[in-house]
Amino acid sequence: MRVDILSLFPDYFSGPFDVSILKRARESKLLDIHLVDIRDFAPRKGNYAKVDDRPYGGGPGMVLMPEPVCQAIRSVKREKSHVVYLSPQGKKLTAAKCQELSQKQHLVLLCGHYEGVDERALKEVDEEISIGDYVLTNGCLAAIVLVDAMARFIPGVLGHEEAAGQDSFQEGIFDAPHYTRPEMFEGIPIPDVLKRGNHAEIAKWRRKQGLAKTKRVRPELILKETENETE
């Protein structure tokens, strides 16, 4: 998959894509990430490129102008591109959406900055996505989160092909608790069921534990899962 990330701060991405799983995915040619500076498409006065201006109608802050944003998107957009604007006003990012995005050939991620993007530039966008009900100083971190969460569903990125499918939210509830050696740590033992080797019992126990924690922490997910089963 090719991913083009459009922002005002390409240097922001130095580091997250150069370590661990994402680094290996890039080295293996499973993930091809390119950084695009929106300022390169703005009109210049000497060394200064103007990308933002005051909002019509008044109000605080600045808004990204439509021309540089549109030109930046068009510079990388092709027939099968899917353009995502990372915005707090978008649909919330979910595991299901990440899995859907992982099947795209080409993602173009537009990072929001300042008070947002001129609405007329959004004609180039296929969908808006938010990583949560809060506002960041810019959309760069949201782009990193989306790429990291989405890349796990690309075949070959994770060491174990079934790993992504067994994580939290894949079945509508949290993942079960995990244990490893030693068998006893500070007086806390590993549950006996995990040591008996009965895979059916282990699966039942894990489902029960995941369901119990979901009820404690995110009860609304249980309600949603019940509604889906009713439908």
C-alpha positions as CSV (number, residue, x, y, z in Angstrom):
1,M,0.0,0.0,0.0
2,R,1.1,3.6,-0.7
3,V,0.3,6.3,1.8
4,D,0.7,10.0,1.1
5,I,0.5,12.2,4.1
6,L,-0.2,15.9,3.4
7,S,0.7,18.3,6.2
8,L,2.5,21.6,7.1
9,F,5.1,19.7,9.2
10,P,6.6,16.7,7.4
11,D,9.4,16.6,10.1
12,Y,6.7,15.7,12.6
13,F,6.7,12.1,11.3
14,S,10.4,11.5,11.8
15,G,10.6,8.6,14.2
16,P,7.2,6.9,14.4
17,F,7.6,5.3,10.9
18,D,11.3,4.5,11.4
19,V,11.1,2.0,14.2
20,S,9.5,-1.4,15.1
21,I,6.7,-3.0,13.0
22,L,6.1,0.0,10.7
23,K,9.8,0.2,9.9
24,R,9.9,-3.5,9.0
25,A,6.7,-3.1,6.9
26,R,8.4,-0.3,4.9
27,E,11.6,-2.2,4.5
28,S,9.6,-5.2,3.2
29,K,7.8,-3.0,0.7
30,L,4.4,-3.7,2.3
31,L,3.9,-0.1,3.2
32,D,5.2,2.8,1.1
33,I,4.9,6.2,3.0
34,H,5.5,9.5,1.4
35,L,5.4,12.9,3.1
36,V,4.1,16.0,1.2
37,D,4.5,19.6,2.4
38,I,1.4,21.6,1.7
39,R,3.5,24.8,1.7
40,D,5.2,23.6,-1.5
41,F,1.9,24.4,-3.3
42,A,1.3,27.8,-1.8
43,P,2.0,31.1,-3.6
44,R,5.4,32.5,-2.4
45,K,6.7,35.9,-1.5
46,G,10.4,35.5,-1.3
47,N,11.0,32.6,1.2
48,Y,7.5,32.9,2.6
49,A,4.7,30.6,1.5
50,K,1.2,31.7,2.5
51,V,-1.0,28.7,3.3
52,D,-3.6,30.2,5.7
53,D,-5.7,33.3,6.2
54,R,-8.3,34.8,8.6
55,P,-11.8,33.2,8.4
56,Y,-14.6,35.1,6.7
57,G,-17.3,36.1,9.3
58,G,-14.7,36.6,12.0
59,G,-13.6,34.4,14.8
60,P,-10.2,33.3,16.3
61,G,-7.4,31.5,14.6
62,M,-6.5,30.9,10.9
63,V,-7.9,28.6,8.2
64,L,-5.9,26.7,5.6
65,M,-6.6,28.2,2.2
66,P,-8.3,26.0,-0.5
67,E,-5.7,26.4,-3.3
68,P,-2.6,24.9,-1.7
69,V,-4.7,22.1,-0.1
70,C,-6.4,21.2,-3.4
71,Q,-3.1,21.4,-5.3
72,A,-1.3,19.2,-2.8
73,I,-4.1,16.5,-3.0
74,R,-4.1,16.6,-6.8
75,S,-0.4,16.2,-7.0
76,V,-0.6,12.7,-5.5
77,K,-4.2,11.7,-6.3
78,R,-4.9,9.0,-8.9
79,E,-7.7,6.9,-10.1
80,K,-7.9,4.5,-7.1
81,S,-6.8,6.9,-4.4
82,H,-8.9,7.3,-1.2
83,V,-8.5,10.7,0.4
84,V,-9.1,11.0,4.1
85,Y,-9.2,14.3,6.0
86,L,-8.2,13.9,9.6
87,S,-10.6,16.1,11.5
88,P,-12.3,16.1,15.0
89,Q,-15.6,16.4,13.0
90,G,-15.2,13.1,11.2
91,K,-16.5,9.7,11.9
92,K,-14.7,8.0,14.7
93,L,-11.9,5.7,13.7
94,T,-12.7,2.0,14.6
95,A,-11.0,-1.3,14.1
96,A,-13.5,-2.1,11.4
97,K,-12.7,1.1,9.5
98,C,-8.9,0.4,9.9
99,Q,-9.5,-3.0,8.3
100,E,-11.5,-1.4,5.5
101,L,-8.8,1.1,4.8
102,S,-6.1,-1.6,4.8
103,Q,-7.7,-2.9,1.6
104,K,-7.2,0.3,-0.3
105,Q,-4.3,0.6,-2.8
106,H,-3.6,4.2,-2.1
107,L,-4.4,6.4,0.9
108,V,-4.0,10.1,0.9
109,L,-4.2,11.6,4.4
110,L,-4.8,15.3,4.8
111,C,-3.8,16.6,8.2
112,G,-5.9,19.5,9.6
113,H,-4.1,22.5,11.0
114,Y,-5.1,25.7,12.9
115,E,-8.9,26.1,12.8
116,G,-9.3,23.7,9.9
117,V,-9.4,23.7,6.1
118,D,-11.5,25.9,3.8
119,E,-14.7,23.9,3.2
120,R,-14.3,24.2,-0.6
121,A,-11.1,22.1,-0.5
122,L,-13.1,19.2,0.9
123,K,-14.5,18.5,-2.5
124,E,-11.3,16.5,-3.0
125,V,-11.9,14.4,0.1
126,D,-13.7,11.0,0.2
127,E,-14.3,11.0,4.0
128,E,-13.4,12.7,7.3
129,I,-12.1,10.6,10.1
130,S,-11.6,11.5,13.8
131,I,-9.5,9.5,16.3
132,G,-11.5,10.7,19.2
133,D,-13.8,13.3,20.8
134,Y,-11.1,15.8,21.5
135,V,-9.0,18.4,19.5
136,L,-5.3,18.2,18.8
137,T,-3.0,21.0,17.9
138,N,-2.8,19.5,14.4
139,G,-3.8,16.3,12.5
140,C,-0.3,14.9,12.2
141,L,-0.6,12.7,15.3
142,A,-4.0,11.5,14.1
143,A,-2.4,10.4,10.8
144,I,0.2,8.4,12.7
145,V,-2.5,6.7,14.7
146,L,-4.5,5.9,11.6
147,V,-1.5,4.5,9.8
148,D,-0.3,2.4,12.8
149,A,-3.8,1.0,13.4
150,M,-4.5,0.3,9.8
151,A,-1.2,-1.2,8.9
152,R,-1.7,-4.1,11.3
153,F,-4.4,-5.5,8.9
154,I,-2.1,-5.5,5.9
155,P,-1.1,-9.1,5.2
156,G,2.5,-9.7,6.2
157,V,2.9,-6.7,8.5
158,L,2.4,-8.6,11.8
159,G,4.4,-11.7,12.5
160,H,1.3,-13.8,13.2
161,E,-1.4,-13.5,10.6
162,E,-4.2,-14.1,13.2
163,A,-2.9,-11.5,15.7
164,A,-5.0,-8.5,14.4
165,G,-8.2,-10.6,14.3
166,Q,-7.9,-11.5,18.0
167,D,-7.3,-8.0,19.4
168,S,-9.7,-5.8,21.3
169,F,-12.8,-4.6,19.4
170,Q,-12.5,-7.2,16.6
171,E,-15.4,-9.2,18.2
172,G,-17.1,-6.1,19.6
173,I,-15.5,-6.4,23.0
174,F,-12.2,-6.1,24.7
175,D,-9.4,-8.7,24.4
176,A,-8.9,-11.1,27.3
177,P,-6.0,-10.6,29.8
178,H,-2.7,-12.1,28.8
179,Y,-0.1,-13.9,30.9
180,T,3.5,-15.2,30.4
181,R,6.3,-16.6,32.5
182,P,6.9,-16.7,35.5
183,E,3.9,-18.7,36.7
184,M,3.9,-16.8,39.9
185,F,4.7,-13.1,40.1
186,E,4.6,-11.2,43.5
187,G,2.0,-13.7,44.8
188,I,-0.2,-13.6,41.7
189,P,-0.5,-16.9,39.8
190,I,-1.4,-17.6,36.2
191,P,-5.0,-18.8,36.0
192,D,-5.1,-22.6,36.0
193,V,-7.3,-22.8,32.9
194,L,-4.5,-21.4,30.8
195,K,-2.1,-24.1,31.9
196,R,-4.4,-27.1,31.2
197,G,-4.2,-27.0,27.4
198,N,-7.9,-27.4,26.8
199,H,-8.4,-24.9,23.9
200,A,-12.2,-24.9,24.1
201,E,-12.1,-24.1,27.8
202,I,-9.4,-21.4,27.2
203,A,-11.5,-19.8,24.5
204,K,-14.6,-19.8,26.7
205,W,-12.6,-18.3,29.6
206,R,-11.0,-15.6,27.4
207,R,-14.4,-14.6,26.0
208,K,-15.8,-14.4,29.6
209,Q,-12.9,-12.3,30.8
210,G,-13.0,-9.9,27.8
211,L,-16.8,-9.5,28.3
212,A,-16.5,-8.8,32.0
213,K,-13.9,-6.0,31.5
214,T,-15.9,-4.5,28.6
215,K,-18.9,-4.3,30.9
216,R,-16.8,-2.6,33.6
217,V,-15.0,-0.1,31.4
218,R,-17.1,0.4,28.2
219,P,-20.7,-0.9,28.9
220,E,-21.9,0.9,25.8
221,L,-20.0,-1.6,23.7
222,I,-22.0,-4.4,25.2
223,L,-25.3,-2.6,24.4
224,K,-24.1,-2.1,20.8
225,E,-23.1,-5.7,20.4
226,T,-26.5,-6.8,21.7
227,E,-28.3,-4.5,19.3
228,N,-26.2,-5.9,16.4
229,E,-27.2,-9.5,17.4
230,T,-30.9,-8.5,17.6
231,E,-30.7,-7.0,14.1
